[in-house]
Amino acid sequence: MNENQDIAKIQEKIDDLNEEAWRVRLTDSEQTFKLAEESVRLSREIGYTKGLANGCLSLGFAQLRISKNKEALALLTESLSLFEKLNEIKGQADCYEYLASIRRNFGELELSLSLSFKALTFARQIGYMEKQAGNNYQLGVTYKRLGNFEKALEHLYESLEIIKDIDNELYRSYPTNMIGTIHLENEEYEKALGYFKEGQLIRHKFNDKWGEAGSLDNIGYCYLKLKRFDEAIQYFDKSLAVNQSINDTRGHSNVLLHLAELYYEKGDEQNAIEYAGQSLELRKSIGDIRGVAEILLFLGEVETRISGNDNEKTLANFYEGLKIAEEINAIDLISRIRKQLYQYYKDKGDFQEALKQFESYNELEKVLNKNALTQKIVSLEITNKAEEAKREMMATQLKNEELNKLNKEINEQKTKIEETLTQLKATQSQLIQSEKMASLGELTAGIAHEIQNPLNFVNNFSDLSNELIQEMKQELQKGNTGEAIAIADDLGQNLEKILHHGKRADGIIKGMLQHSRSGSGQREPTDINVLCDEYLKLAYHGFRAKDKSFNAKFETAFGENVPKLNLVPQEIGRVVLNLINNAFYAVNERQKAERLTQNAEGYEPTVIVSTKKEDGKVIISVKDNGNGIPASVKEKVFQPFFTTKPTGEGTGLGLSLSYDIVKAHGGELKVETKEGGGTVFFILLPAHQH
Amino acid sequence: MKILVVDDEKDVRLLFEQRFRKEIRNGDMVFAFAYSGEEALSFMKDHKHEAVLILSDINMPGMNGLELLRHIKEKHHEPPPTVMMITAYGDAENYNTAMRLGADDFLTKPLDFSTLKEKLKTIS
């Protein structure tokens, strides 16, 4: 518990260190080093991945800033892999940006560009505006190195555009300064000066000393090129002062060399040598070999101007520079030195040596030109590749947009289909209801007939009872008590009959109401034989009422051992009714056909409804001796909306609904038929309904 | 006078026995009952020439009243008894069929017993 608390505390401390190191990274390199080193040390000690990732990032950045590229590469590579593990996009974007700078410093421009594009993609992904600006800046720098000023400016302007939105002035100074550098290389000094000065003001305001020193140096150099030497010196001095305060050796040596160039331009060779010498020492101290060779070449040129071709020092400088240049294979430097040597020997009159130097120089120039050409081609290729990567990025974005659109369309379609489905369901339930009403219509005549009989009894027995009461009174007046009692018995019997037939009519009405009711009824123990008998009568009378010429024999064969089943009586009743109606329809059709062939006498339309219990099932069968169902039709009879009846006579839903009802009761609906030989429908219900 | 009433409604018996209780008591009329066409035919076979009047419902399961009528008029009985058809369906089709098959009268439900009594008086 305590240990955990301790670790949590240390982690908190590491987070604080990292936050502060990151905050001051542009304004206080020394502090950044101190904080980040402490954070990395602690993170390693307690194995704190997030802390280590951020610590390595800050420390890597600090190393990069003082040109310790190898150290920075190791730290940032570690940081990147940690951020990948943590799946932290922001950290990865930072690492890719700085790794791109390192690769550029190594001269691996193509790799640098691809890393910058990666960083840019991540930054866009999370809407990290500062990083988007930063990476566009880096791309600008790299393209400038490739000599593609057009592309460079494009990215730098984009960087400025983004910075305008995020309102970070210090960031603005970097692309601004870089645009100045491009103008400087194009020898547009006035233009360059404007950008440099703008950058310098911003950096000064935000105490970015490293940057400010660079800006001051750049301004001085512009004045130098414009031959406004006093102003140039002023700015170089300022730059030196800042450089010294932050111990930036490389920057310091740059300014000193620029001062040397300035004095050389002014014709003050002594000062030129003096400053070049100081710069040389600094460059030696930081191991900047190429820089050293460059100064040696410069010094050689200065010496030549001082003492012509009679100076051992000149030659020594040239050869020392040459040695270094050959060591690092800096062809451009070798070539420039060879050219100076050719000049030297020619002036001295040593034509043989001069010729040798010239030939060497000439060869090198050829290589250089070829190199330059190759460089240009490579640059073009890299640019193309970078463009391709960008296009791919755009294509991915477009694809995503297309996918989104497609998804939206699919969703709209889905909604539409769902609406249609809802409408269909509503229509279906309306159809089911209308099918119920249609079968109710078929029933009505049958029901009217069925009610007529009990009503007749009710009326007759009431009427008779009135007469009997009159008679009873007469007998009582006569004193015939025995006769009166006999009449009273009859009266009692009549009242029972009235009650019985009243209830019978009541039952019929209730059944009719249940039949037409929508929604599911309740399951109840039901006598299948009674149910079949009722519906057979209803169906027969209904059919008779519709078609008066219709006459059919109907028979029942009810099994005595058929148990009561727990089911929804009006639903199974509908199935039975439907099957019987179909059977009557079938025999009627056949009879009509037989009449046409005057064969009617030989045909006796018959419908038989039977029930039995068999193998744990109750089977209700409805048999007719109609025309049977053709094989082509047999398979379709249970399909919704399938009907062989003329339009308007059937909904085509009867058997389909029957099928569903039987299925809902855990049973089966089957058909056996012989074309020309009649049809039997079977309802198979489990004998034990739950 | 012996009258055979054919109807699948069994309470018809009680109804007729009460409606014609005076006639029955006086011995003017004797009633027999059959609850289907088939039953009526077998009664007539067993009691030849007893029933002079047959009152039959038309709509019955199995053999219906019209078939019974055809049997009586065409095949079995000589001289044929008077047959009156009773039905809830007072439609022309039924009426015509009944008349074609030789029905002597055609009555519709609900029965008007005073009219029926008048008709019976003219027959006897």
Chai-1 contact restraints between the chains, C-beta under 6 A:
chainA,res_idxA,chainB,res_idxB,connection_type,confidence,min_distance_angstrom,max_distance_angstrom,comment,restraint_id
A,H449,B,A88,contact,1.0,0.0,6.0,A-B,restraint_1
A,Q452,B,A88,contact,1.0,0.0,6.0,A-B,restraint_2
A,N453,B,E9,contact,1.0,0.0,6.0,A-B,restraint_3
A,N456,B,K109,contact,1.0,0.0,6.0,A-B,restraint_4
A,N456,B,P110,contact,1.0,0.0,6.0,A-B,restraint_5
A,F457,B,D11,contact,1.0,0.0,6.0,A-B,restraint_6
A,N460,B,L15,contact,1.0,0.0,6.0,A-B,restraint_7
A,L464,B,Q18,contact,1.0,0.0,6.0,A-B,restraint_8
A,K548,B,D91,contact,1.0,0.0,6.0,A-B,restraint_9
A,K548,B,E93,contact,1.0,0.0,6.0,A-B,restraint_10
A,S549,B,E93,contact,1.0,0.0,6.0,A-B,restraint_11
A,F554,B,P61,contact,1.0,0.0,6.0,A-B,restraint_12
